[in-house]
Amino acid sequence: MRILSKTGLKEFWGKHSKAKLPLEDWWKTVFEANWTNHAELKATYPSADIYKDCYVFNIAGNNYRLIAKVNFKWRMVYIRSIMTHKEYDEGRWEDDC
């Protein structure tokens, strides 16, 4: 899958150093994936949830949340935000989906 963009991840792990390795692992797994549908994504990430047209990925044992839009037809993943679990619970990300 093509992923847009890594800049936000780098900025996030610059502030939250414990997120770096889990986010790099997520990036590598998604980059190597060739998902064509929801079921294939869920086979890779069973804990991924859907909210409207976004996927919510648990990162680092659910310490962080990554919100992304996935276009299976174009094999694209659009990272919308990455946040701590506390920030996620505040719900400010929901309008972006």
TIRO-2110 file (N, C-alpha, C; in Angstrom, 1 decimal):
// TIRO-2110
0.9, -1.2, 0.0, N, 1, A
0.0, 0.0, 0.0, CA, 1, A
0.9, 1.2, 0.0, C, 1, A
0.4, 2.3, -0.6, N, 2, A
1.1, 3.6, -0.6, CA, 2, A
0.6, 4.3, 0.6, C, 2, A
1.4, 5.0, 1.4, N, 3, A
1.0, 5.7, 2.6, CA, 3, A
1.4, 7.1, 2.5, C, 3, A
0.4, 8.0, 2.8, N, 4, A
0.6, 9.4, 2.8, CA, 4, A
0.4, 9.9, 4.2, C, 4, A
1.2, 10.5, 4.9, N, 5, A
2.6, 10.8, 4.7, CA, 5, A
3.3, 10.4, 6.0, C, 5, A
4.6, 10.2, 6.0, N, 6, A
5.3, 9.8, 7.1, CA, 6, A
5.7, 11.0, 8.0, C, 6, A
5.6, 12.2, 7.5, N, 7, A
6.0, 13.4, 8.3, CA, 7, A
5.3, 13.5, 9.6, C, 7, A
4.0, 13.3, 9.6, N, 8, A
3.2, 13.4, 10.9, CA, 8, A
3.7, 12.3, 11.9, C, 8, A
4.0, 11.2, 11.4, N, 9, A
4.5, 10.1, 12.3, CA, 9, A
5.8, 10.5, 12.9, C, 9, A
6.7, 11.1, 12.1, N, 10, A
8.0, 11.5, 12.6, CA, 10, A
7.8, 12.6, 13.7, C, 10, A
6.9, 13.6, 13.4, N, 11, A
6.7, 14.6, 14.4, CA, 11, A
6.1, 14.1, 15.7, C, 11, A
5.2, 13.1, 15.6, N, 12, A
4.6, 12.5, 16.8, CA, 12, A
5.7, 11.8, 17.6, C, 12, A
6.5, 10.9, 16.9, N, 13, A
7.5, 10.2, 17.7, CA, 13, A
8.6, 11.1, 18.2, C, 13, A
8.8, 12.3, 17.6, N, 14, A
9.7, 13.3, 18.2, CA, 14, A
9.2, 13.7, 19.5, C, 14, A
7.9, 13.7, 19.8, N, 15, A
7.4, 14.1, 21.1, CA, 15, A
7.1, 12.9, 22.0, C, 15, A
6.9, 11.8, 21.4, N, 16, A
6.6, 10.5, 22.1, CA, 16, A
7.6, 9.5, 21.7, C, 16, A
8.8, 9.4, 22.2, N, 17, A
9.8, 8.6, 21.7, CA, 17, A
9.5, 7.1, 21.8, C, 17, A
8.6, 6.7, 22.7, N, 18, A
8.2, 5.3, 22.9, CA, 18, A
7.4, 4.8, 21.7, C, 18, A
6.8, 5.8, 20.9, N, 19, A
6.0, 5.4, 19.8, CA, 19, A
6.8, 5.1, 18.5, C, 19, A
8.1, 5.5, 18.5, N, 20, A
8.8, 5.4, 17.3, CA, 20, A
8.9, 3.9, 16.7, C, 20, A
9.3, 3.0, 17.5, N, 21, A
9.4, 1.6, 16.9, CA, 21, A
8.1, 1.0, 16.6, C, 21, A
7.0, 1.2, 17.4, N, 22, A
5.7, 0.6, 17.0, CA, 22, A
5.2, 1.3, 15.7, C, 22, A
5.4, 2.6, 15.6, N, 23, A
4.9, 3.3, 14.4, CA, 23, A
5.7, 2.9, 13.1, C, 23, A
7.0, 2.7, 13.3, N, 24, A
7.8, 2.2, 12.2, CA, 24, A
7.4, 0.8, 11.8, C, 24, A
7.1, -0.1, 12.8, N, 25, A
6.5, -1.4, 12.5, CA, 25, A
5.2, -1.3, 11.7, C, 25, A
4.3, -0.4, 12.2, N, 26, A
3.0, -0.2, 11.5, CA, 26, A
3.3, 0.2, 10.1, C, 26, A
4.2, 1.2, 9.9, N, 27, A
4.5, 1.7, 8.5, CA, 27, A
5.0, 0.5, 7.6, C, 27, A
5.9, -0.3, 8.1, N, 28, A
6.5, -1.4, 7.3, CA, 28, A
5.4, -2.4, 7.0, C, 28, A
4.6, -2.7, 7.9, N, 29, A
3.5, -3.7, 7.7, CA, 29, A
2.5, -3.2, 6.6, C, 29, A
2.1, -2.0, 6.8, N, 30, A
1.1, -1.4, 5.8, CA, 30, A
1.7, -1.2, 4.5, C, 30, A
3.0, -0.8, 4.4, N, 31, A
3.6, -0.6, 3.1, CA, 31, A
3.7, -1.9, 2.4, C, 31, A
4.0, -3.0, 3.1, N, 32, A
4.1, -4.3, 2.4, CA, 32, A
2.8, -5.0, 2.1, C, 32, A
1.7, -4.5, 2.7, N, 33, A
0.4, -5.1, 2.5, CA, 33, A
-0.1, -4.8, 1.1, C, 33, A
-1.0, -5.6, 0.7, N, 34, A
-1.7, -5.4, -0.6, CA, 34, A
-3.2, -5.7, -0.4, C, 34, A
-3.8, -4.9, 0.6, N, 35, A
-5.2, -5.1, 0.9, CA, 35, A
-6.1, -4.7, -0.3, C, 35, A
-7.1, -5.5, -0.5, N, 36, A
-8.1, -5.2, -1.5, CA, 36, A
-9.4, -4.9, -0.9, C, 36, A
-9.6, -5.2, 0.4, N, 37, A
-10.8, -5.0, 1.1, CA, 37, A
-10.7, -5.0, 2.6, C, 37, A
-11.8, -4.7, 3.2, N, 38, A
-11.8, -4.6, 4.7, CA, 38, A
-11.4, -5.9, 5.4, C, 38, A
-11.8, -7.1, 4.9, N, 39, A
-11.5, -8.3, 5.5, CA, 39, A
-10.0, -8.6, 5.5, C, 39, A
-9.3, -8.2, 4.4, N, 40, A
-7.8, -8.4, 4.4, CA, 40, A
-7.1, -7.5, 5.4, C, 40, A
-7.6, -6.3, 5.5, N, 41, A
-7.0, -5.4, 6.5, CA, 41, A
-7.2, -6.0, 7.9, C, 41, A
-8.4, -6.4, 8.2, N, 42, A
-8.7, -7.0, 9.5, CA, 42, A
-7.9, -8.3, 9.8, C, 42, A
-7.6, -9.0, 8.7, N, 43, A
-6.7, -10.2, 8.9, CA, 43, A
-5.3, -9.8, 9.4, C, 43, A
-4.9, -8.6, 9.0, N, 44, A
-3.6, -8.1, 9.4, CA, 44, A
-3.7, -7.4, 10.7, C, 44, A
-4.7, -6.6, 10.9, N, 45, A
-4.9, -5.9, 12.1, CA, 45, A
-6.3, -6.2, 12.7, C, 45, A
-6.5, -7.3, 13.4, N, 46, A
-7.8, -7.6, 13.9, CA, 46, A
-8.4, -6.6, 14.9, C, 46, A
-7.6, -5.8, 15.5, N, 47, A
-8.1, -4.8, 16.5, CA, 47, A
-8.5, -3.5, 15.8, C, 47, A
-8.2, -3.4, 14.5, N, 48, A
-8.5, -2.1, 13.8, CA, 48, A
-10.1, -1.9, 13.8, C, 48, A
-10.5, -0.7, 14.2, N, 49, A
-11.9, -0.4, 14.2, CA, 49, A
-12.2, 0.6, 13.1, C, 49, A
-13.5, 0.6, 12.7, N, 50, A
-13.9, 1.6, 11.7, CA, 50, A
-14.8, 2.6, 12.3, C, 50, A
-14.5, 3.8, 12.0, N, 51, A
-15.4, 4.9, 12.5, CA, 51, A
-15.7, 5.8, 11.2, C, 51, A
-16.9, 5.8, 10.8, N, 52, A
-17.3, 6.4, 9.5, CA, 52, A
-16.5, 5.9, 8.4, C, 52, A
-15.7, 6.7, 7.8, N, 53, A
-14.8, 6.2, 6.7, CA, 53, A
-13.3, 6.1, 7.1, C, 53, A
-13.1, 6.1, 8.4, N, 54, A
-11.7, 6.0, 8.9, CA, 54, A
-11.4, 4.6, 9.6, C, 54, A
-10.2, 4.2, 9.6, N, 55, A
-9.8, 3.1, 10.4, CA, 55, A
-9.0, 3.6, 11.6, C, 55, A
-9.2, 3.0, 12.7, N, 56, A
-8.5, 3.3, 13.9, CA, 56, A
-7.6, 2.2, 14.3, C, 56, A
-6.3, 2.4, 14.3, N, 57, A
-5.3, 1.4, 14.6, CA, 57, A
-4.8, 1.6, 16.0, C, 57, A
-4.7, 0.5, 16.8, N, 58, A
-4.1, 0.6, 18.1, CA, 58, A
-2.6, 0.4, 17.9, C, 58, A
-1.8, 1.3, 18.5, N, 59, A
-0.4, 1.3, 18.4, CA, 59, A
0.2, 1.1, 19.7, C, 59, A
1.3, 0.3, 19.8, N, 60, A
2.0, 0.1, 21.1, CA, 60, A
1.1, -0.3, 22.2, C, 60, A
0.4, -1.4, 22.0, N, 61, A
-0.4, -1.9, 23.1, CA, 61, A
-1.5, -1.0, 23.5, C, 61, A
-2.0, -0.3, 22.5, N, 62, A
-3.2, 0.6, 22.7, CA, 62, A
-2.8, 1.9, 23.4, C, 62, A
-1.5, 2.2, 23.5, N, 63, A
-1.1, 3.5, 24.1, CA, 63, A
-1.3, 4.7, 23.2, C, 63, A
-1.3, 4.4, 21.9, N, 64, A
-1.5, 5.4, 20.9, CA, 64, A
-2.5, 4.9, 19.9, C, 64, A
-3.1, 5.9, 19.2, N, 65, A
-4.1, 5.6, 18.2, CA, 65, A
-3.7, 6.3, 16.9, C, 65, A
-3.8, 5.6, 15.8, N, 66, A
-3.5, 6.1, 14.5, CA, 66, A
-4.8, 6.1, 13.7, C, 66, A
-5.2, 7.2, 13.1, N, 67, A
-6.4, 7.3, 12.4, CA, 67, A
-6.1, 7.5, 10.9, C, 67, A
-6.6, 6.6, 10.1, N, 68, A
-6.3, 6.7, 8.6, CA, 68, A
-7.5, 6.3, 7.8, C, 68, A
-7.5, 6.9, 6.6, N, 69, A
-8.5, 6.5, 5.6, CA, 69, A
-7.8, 5.6, 4.6, C, 69, A
-8.5, 4.6, 4.2, N, 70, A
-7.9, 3.5, 3.4, CA, 70, A
-8.8, 3.5, 2.1, C, 70, A
-8.1, 3.6, 0.9, N, 71, A
-8.7, 3.5, -0.4, CA, 71, A
-8.2, 2.2, -1.0, C, 71, A
-9.0, 1.2, -0.9, N, 72, A
-8.5, -0.2, -1.4, CA, 72, A
-8.4, -0.2, -2.9, C, 72, A
-9.2, 0.5, -3.6, N, 73, A
-9.1, 0.5, -5.1, CA, 73, A
-7.8, 1.1, -5.5, C, 73, A
-7.3, 2.2, -4.9, N, 74, A
-6.1, 2.8, -5.3, CA, 74, A
-4.9, 2.4, -4.5, C, 74, A
-5.1, 1.5, -3.5, N, 75, A
-4.1, 1.0, -2.7, CA, 75, A
-3.4, 2.1, -1.9, C, 75, A
-4.2, 3.0, -1.3, N, 76, A
-3.6, 4.2, -0.6, CA, 76, A
-4.1, 4.2, 0.8, C, 76, A
-3.2, 4.6, 1.7, N, 77, A
-3.6, 4.9, 3.1, CA, 77, A
-3.2, 6.3, 3.4, C, 77, A
-4.2, 7.0, 3.9, N, 78, A
-4.1, 8.5, 4.2, CA, 78, A
-4.1, 8.6, 5.7, C, 78, A
-2.9, 8.9, 6.3, N, 79, A
-2.9, 9.1, 7.7, CA, 79, A
-3.5, 10.4, 8.0, C, 79, A
-4.5, 10.4, 8.9, N, 80, A
-5.2, 11.6, 9.2, CA, 80, A
-4.7, 12.1, 10.6, C, 80, A
-4.4, 11.3, 11.5, N, 81, A
-3.8, 11.7, 12.8, CA, 81, A
-3.3, 10.6, 13.6, C, 81, A
-2.4, 10.9, 14.5, N, 82, A
-1.8, 10.0, 15.4, CA, 82, A
-1.8, 10.7, 16.8, C, 82, A
-2.3, 10.0, 17.8, N, 83, A
-2.4, 10.6, 19.1, CA, 83, A
-2.3, 9.6, 20.2, C, 83, A
-2.2, 10.2, 21.4, N, 84, A
-2.2, 9.3, 22.6, CA, 84, A
-3.6, 8.8, 22.8, C, 84, A
-3.7, 7.8, 23.6, N, 85, A
-5.1, 7.2, 23.9, CA, 85, A
-5.9, 8.3, 24.6, C, 85, A
-5.3, 9.1, 25.5, N, 86, A
-6.1, 10.2, 26.1, CA, 86, A
-6.6, 11.2, 25.1, C, 86, A
-5.8, 11.6, 24.2, N, 87, A
-6.2, 12.5, 23.1, CA, 87, A
-7.3, 11.9, 22.3, C, 87, A
-7.2, 10.6, 22.0, N, 88, A
-8.2, 9.9, 21.2, CA, 88, A
-9.6, 10.0, 21.9, C, 88, A
-9.5, 9.7, 23.2, N, 89, A
-10.8, 9.7, 24.0, CA, 89, A
-11.5, 11.1, 24.0, C, 89, A
-10.8, 12.2, 23.8, N, 90, A
-11.4, 13.5, 23.7, CA, 90, A
-12.2, 13.7, 22.5, C, 90, A
-12.0, 12.9, 21.4, N, 91, A
-12.9, 12.8, 20.3, CA, 91, A
-12.7, 13.9, 19.2, C, 91, A
-11.7, 14.8, 19.4, N, 92, A
-11.6, 15.9, 18.4, CA, 92, A
-11.3, 15.4, 17.0, C, 92, A
-10.8, 14.2, 16.8, N, 93, A
-10.4, 13.6, 15.5, CA, 93, A
-11.7, 13.2, 14.7, C, 93, A
-12.8, 13.0, 15.4, N, 94, A
-14.0, 12.4, 14.7, CA, 94, A
-14.5, 13.2, 13.5, C, 94, A
-14.4, 14.5, 13.6, N, 95, A
-14.9, 15.4, 12.5, CA, 95, A
-14.1, 15.2, 11.2, C, 95, A
-12.9, 14.6, 11.3, N, 96, A
-12.1, 14.4, 10.1, CA, 96, A
-12.4, 13.2, 9.4, C, 96, A
-13.4, 12.4, 9.9, N, 97, A
-13.8, 11.1, 9.3, CA, 97, A
-15.1, 11.4, 8.6, C, 97, A
END
